[in-house]
Amino acid sequence: MIALFFALSLQAATPDIVISGRQLSEAYAACVEQGCPPLRDAQASIAFAEQQFRDGAYLKARHTLMRAISRNKRHAATDPKPVSALYEAYATVSLHDGDLDAFKSAVGEQVRTLRDNLPANDPAVVAAAFATGDMWLAMRKGRSAEISYKAVERQALADGNAVLALQATLRRVRLANARGDTAGAARLMAEAEARPIAADPKLRNLLQVVRLRLAAG
């Protein structure tokens, strides 16, 4: 999971360089010394922190990312995606390290950085729509996650974003099912299947998969 996370963080930053192996430490140090642009700084810092994480140096990984955030947070308006990726990386390492306060704070900054500096319909903003709900879920606060997912669903419906609204509903379905509310899950599933967007072949297949999982569960 952590490897996938860092890969996504790098992708979100639109990488144009590759740093690997023994060069990681040197590349990171050179980037810091030379004051490289936010994008490259985020790439080097996240890659180096991943190596530290893999080596079990969780505190060092957090410090690497914390220092990168300190260097780059002033660039949030011009480079929101790299800065947001740094917050996301720091949130994940903090969660693994058991620091829930730091995890919660970093997720909030991740989402705010994107929402405050990009158009509402930007793919990065849309992708971050569920970050807060997922954060509450990771903290085992299902009720707060439900409230967050429902807020995303309501706003998406108001904005005419039927796909995002459906994704939010399906998250609510899985959450209801996980807490044993089979009647609530079935009701939400019926609402999702009644929407016009559900006629889309790809989404219809997704709905069928979710329904099968509910039946199996």
N, C-alpha and C positions, 0 to 999 in steps of 0.2 A: 504493500500500500504506500509506504513512504517513497519508494522509487517512482511509482506512478505519479504521486503528488508532485515531486520535484520536476518530473518530465512535463507535467501540465503547467507548472509555474514558469518553466522556461519557454514553453509554447506560448503562454499568455503574453510573454514579453517580446514576442516576435523575434526569436534569436537569429543572429547573422554570423555567430562565431561558434566554434565547438571547442570546449576545454575538457580534457580528460587525462586520466593517468597521473604520472609523476609531475606533469606540468601544472596541476591544479594549484598547489600551494604557491609556486612562483608566479603564475598568472594572476592569482588573487592579490598577492603582495604588490606586484607591479601596477595593477589597476588602482589600488589604493594610493600608492606613492605618486602615480602620474595624474590622479584625479580624473579618471576616465568618465565618459558620459553615463547618465543613469542606467541606460539599457545595458551597457557592457558591465557596469558595476553590479547590477542585479544578477546578470548571468554568472559572472565570476563568483560572486558572494554565495549565491544559491548552490552552485556546483561545489564550491569548497565546503559549505556547510553540510551538504549531503555526504561528502566524503567523511567529514568529522562524525556525522551521525552514524554512518556505517561502521566506523571504528569504535563506536560506543562512547564517544566524547560529546555527550548531549549538551552539557553546559557550554563547551566551547562552540558548538554549533549555534546555540542560542546567542552567544556573545558575538559571533561573526555576523549573524543576521541583525542583531540589535545595532551594531556599529554601522552596518550598511544602511539601515533605516535612518539613523542619525545623519548620515552623510547625504541622503537623497530625499528625505521627506519634504524639503523645501522646493523640490522639483515636481511636486504632485500635480500642479496645474498644467505643466508642459509635458510631463512624462507620467501620466497616471497609471498606465499598465505596469511598467517595471516597478514602480513604488508599491502598487497594490500586490504584485507578486511577492515582494519582500515581506509585506505584512502577512500574506497567506502562508508563506514558508515559516515565518516566526510563530504563527498561530499553531501550525501543525506540530512543530518541535515542542512548543510549550505544552500542548495537550499531552504529548507523549511523556513529557517530563512531569506531568501532574500539576502544573501551575495553571489552574482554571481561570484565575483572574487575568493573567497575561494572555491566555487563549481568547477569552471573551473580548478583551480590549483590542487585541490584534485583529480579530474578525471584524469588529466594528470599524476600525480604521481602514481595513481592506475594502469594505463595502462603501464607506463614505468617500474614500479617495476616488473610486470609479464614479459614483453617483454625482459627486460635486463637480467633476471635471470632464465628463463625457455626456453626449446626448443620451436620453433615456432609452432610445432604440439601438444603441450600440451593442453589438454582441457580447462584449465583456460585461456590460451592465446587466444585460439579460441573464448571462451565465451566473452572475453573482446574486441573482434574486433570491436564491434559496440558501445562501451562505448563513444567514442569521438563524433560520429554522434548523439547518443542519448542525449549527453550533449548539443550540439548545438540546437537540437530540443527542449529540455527543456527550453533553453534560447530564444526560438522563432526566431531562425536564420536558417530558412529552407534552404537557399542557401548553407550555410556552412555545414549543415547536409547532403545535397545532394552530395556535393563534398567529404565528408568523406565516405559516403556509397559507392559512385562510386569507391573511392580508394580501399576500402575493396574488392569490386567486382572484380576490375582489378587484384589485387594481388592474390586473391583466384583463379581466372582463370589461372593466370600464374603458380601458385603452383599446379594446378591440383585438387584443393579442390572444387569440383562441388557443394557440398551441401552448403558450406559457401557462394559461389558465388550466388547461387539461393536465399539464405536468404537475401543477400545484395540487389539483384535485387527486391525482393518483398518489401523490405523497401523503395526502390526508387519508386515502384509502388504506395504504400500507400501515400508517400509524394507528388507525383505528383497529385494524386487524391484529397488530402487534399487542395492543392492550386488551385484546379479547372482545372488543365491541364488534361482533360479526354483523349485527343488524345495522350499525352505523356504517360499516365498511360497505355493506350491500347497498345501502341508500346512496352513498356517495358514488359508488360504481354505476348505479343506474342513472344518476345525474350526468356523469361523464359520458355515458353511452348515448344519452338523449341529445347531446349537443351536435349541431351540424358538422363540426370539425371531425366528429367520430366516424363520418362516412369516408374520410380519406383512407385509402388502402393501407398505407404504412401505419397510421395511427390505429386503425381497426385491428391490425395484427398485434400491436402493442397492448391494446385493451384486452384482447383475447388471452394474451400471455398472463396479464395481471389477474384476470378472472380465473384462469386455470390454477395459478399459484394460490389464490384465495381458497379455491375448492380443495386443493391439496393440503393447504395449511389447516 
